[in-house]
Amino acid sequence: MQLLNHSDELVRWALDGQTEDYVLDNALHVAVLGAKVGMGLQYSQQDLERLALGGLLHDVGMWTLPLSLVEKREALSEEERDLLRTHPERGRRILAGQGSVFEWVSTISAQEHERSDGSGYPCRLKDRQIAEPAQIIGMVDTLDATVTMRPYRKPITPHQGIRELLLHAKTMFSLRVLKALGDQITLYPIGTNVRLNTGEIGTVMRINSRYPLRPLVAISKLGEASEVDLSHITSAHIVEVVPTGIVL
C-alpha cells in the first residue's frame, strides 16, 4: 500500500497489457487497481488490505472448474457458460469456509460479476444489494479484461478502456466507484502518450488526483527531456491521445 501511495509504477505495470498466465496476472492486476480505487474512496488501511486480498482471490472459484473450460479459446456453449457462471458461488463457499475473517472477501467473490442494472450473475442483484467492494473489483476486473492481451482478441489501450467504462458503464457500476476510477487511474493513465494544445507530444508520468485531467507529462525536445505539470500551467492542456508507436 505504501508503494501505491507514493508511486504510480504498480498501476503502470497493471495496465501494460502483457501476460503469460492470464488467470494469475489478472488476480495481481485487479488487486493493484482495486486498491488504488479504494484509496480514492478513503478506505481505511484494513479495508484496503481486504480489498487487495479480494482482488487476489476474486476468481478462486475458477480453480474448481475443468481446465479445458477455463482455457478454452473458442466460443462457449450454453451449457459451458452456465457452468462458468457457477464460479462466484464456488469461490464464496471456499472463502467462507476459511472462517469469519474471510467473510468480507467471500462477499467480493460472490458478487463481483453482479451489475447495478441487474444484468450480472449469479443472482442478478441490483444497486445497493451489491457490496461496494465487489463493485470496485468487478469494475477493475472488467478494465483488466479489455486492456490485457488475450489469444482470441486484441486489447485496447488503458485510455480507451477507462473511457468506455466512464461513458457506457453508468448503469452497471455506481457513479461513486466510477468517479474514483476517473480520479485515481484517470482518463489519461500513467504511460499514455498525449499531444498538448502547444503541439508538443509527451508521456504521462504522474497523476494529479485533485486534477485528474491535468497530469505531469514528460516531453522530449531535441534530445532533452523536460516535465510539464499541467495542474500548474493553465495555458496548456491535453487535446488527444497519441497512438502507440508515434516517435516522440
HULINWO-V595590 format. One record per pair of residues at least 24 apart in sequence whose ideal C-beta (glycine too) atoms are under 8 Angstrom apart, sorted by the first residue. I is the first residue (numbers start at 0). GAP is how many residues later the second one is. Records with the same first field share a line. If there is no record, write none. Layout:
I = GAP + GAP
This chain:
0 = 34 + 44 + 47 + 48 + 51
3 = 28 + 31 + 32 + 35
4 = 34
7 = 182 + 198 + 199
8 = 181
10 = 25 + 174 + 178 + 179
11 = 177 + 178 + 179
13 = 130
14 = 132 + 143 + 170 + 174 + 175 + 176
15 = 175
16 = 130 + 131 + 132 + 138 + 141
17 = 130 + 131
18 = 129 + 130
21 = 126 + 128
22 = 36 + 39 + 47
24 = 123
25 = 33 + 115 + 118 + 119 + 122
26 = 28 + 29 + 30 + 31 + 32
27 = 28
28 = 111 + 115 + 119
29 = 25 + 26 + 28 + 107 + 110 + 111 + 114
30 = 24 + 25
32 = 107 + 110 + 111 + 152
33 = 99 + 102 + 103 + 106
35 = 148 + 149
36 = 99 + 102 + 103 + 140 + 143 + 144 + 147 + 148
37 = 95 + 98 + 142
38 = 145
39 = 140 + 141 + 143 + 144 + 169
40 = 91 + 95 + 135 + 136 + 139
46 = 86
49 = 54 + 55 + 83
50 = 57 + 82 + 85 + 86
52 = 52
53 = 50 + 51 + 54 + 55 + 58 + 79 + 80 + 83
54 = 53 + 82 + 85
56 = 34 + 38 + 48 + 51 + 52
57 = 33 + 50 + 51 + 54 + 79 + 83
58 = 28 + 32 + 50
59 = 30 + 31 + 34 + 35 + 49
60 = 25 + 26 + 27 + 28 + 29 + 30 + 31 + 32 + 33 + 48
61 = 25 + 29
63 = 26 + 30
64 = 25
72 = 78 + 79
84 = 28 + 36 + 37
85 = 36
87 = 24 + 25 + 33 + 34
88 = 33
103 = 29
106 = 24 + 26 + 27
107 = 25 + 26 + 29
109 = 24
110 = 24 + 27
111 = 25 + 26 + 29
112 = 25
113 = 24
114 = 56 + 57 + 58
115 = 55 + 56 + 57 + 58
116 = 54 + 55
118 = 53
119 = 52
126 = 47
131 = 42 + 44 + 45
134 = 38 + 39 + 42
135 = 41 + 44
137 = 35
138 = 26 + 30 + 34 + 38 + 39 + 42
139 = 41
141 = 27
142 = 38
156 = 35 + 84 + 87
157 = 27 + 31 + 33 + 34
158 = 28 + 29 + 30 + 33 + 82
161 = 24 + 25 + 27
162 = 24
181 = 30
182 = 26 + 29
183 = 25 + 28
185 = 26 + 27 + 29
186 = 25 + 26
187 = 24 + 25 + 27 + 50 + 53
189 = 25
191 = 49
192 = 48 + 49 + 50 + 51 + 53 + 55
193 = 44 + 46 + 47 + 48
194 = 43 + 44 + 45 + 46 + 47
195 = 32 + 34 + 40 + 41 + 42 + 43
196 = 39 + 40 + 41 + 42
197 = 38
199 = 28
200 = 41 + 45 + 47
201 = 26 + 46
202 = 45
212 = 24 + 25
213 = 24
218 = 29
219 = 28
